[in-house]
Amino acid sequence: MLKIEYRIQSEIRVALQEILERYMLIGSKLRQEVNGIIEEAKETEFCSCINQYQTLSFAIGCINCLRKRVINLLCHKGLKATLCVSKWKHTKNYPAGSHEYIEVMASTQGRKKQIPLVIELEFRDQFEIAKACDEYMKLVDKLPLCYVGKTEYLNPIVGVMCDAAKRSMEEKKLHMGPWRKRSFMQMKWSSTSERRSLNDEPSRQLLHQSCSKSSKPAAAGIISKRKLDNSC
Ligand SMILES: [Zn+2]
């Protein structure tokens, strides 16, 4: 029994390692640039809202303001960055919820077309579980703190981690909440999730003012699917 257990655990570890290696190979130059910008944003006083004394795992301030500051800096560097909001309704399987992340457009080789990349500032935190088994914790430690890449790699990582979380919960005899399930986690960054343009929000106006270099006309109201016209 123990032998079987070990074999499955090692398979999960190898699967994650393989996905992460492929993730690291693609877009490494842009990832390096984005990570530099994230570090730059953390060093500024990025948060001045009522949550400014909140403690993130890597900075003081709130994640919403940090996300906006990162978008701001990305725009200043000439990159096309957008704040995306995925929202989902309550169903019999899941509680209602929403999630914010950044999307940045990256040029492919030869600059023929642009592809959207997801920037998730709290990627590793998404998988933290309070009473996880050691094996699961080791997997979490392998994850990048921030995810900068295609959804192509994001979804398999989420899949492997959710399988591992399920095993960890079973081992610790804990109930697995629906928000830990793969299909729920993937909704956070899903291209088919309903997305809302934040152009109407006052903070959005400020954001646009600061990256007016390449700003596009603002689209009002709810926009679904990938095409958000609030890129800076
Ligand atoms: Zn704030």
Boltz pocket constraint, residues with backbone or C-beta under 6 A from the ligand:
constraints:
  - pocket:
      binder: B
      contacts: [[A, 46], [A, 47], [A, 48], [A, 49], [A, 50], [A, 51], [A, 52], [A, 61], [A, 62], [A, 63], [A, 64], [A, 65], [A, 66]]
      max_distance: 6.0
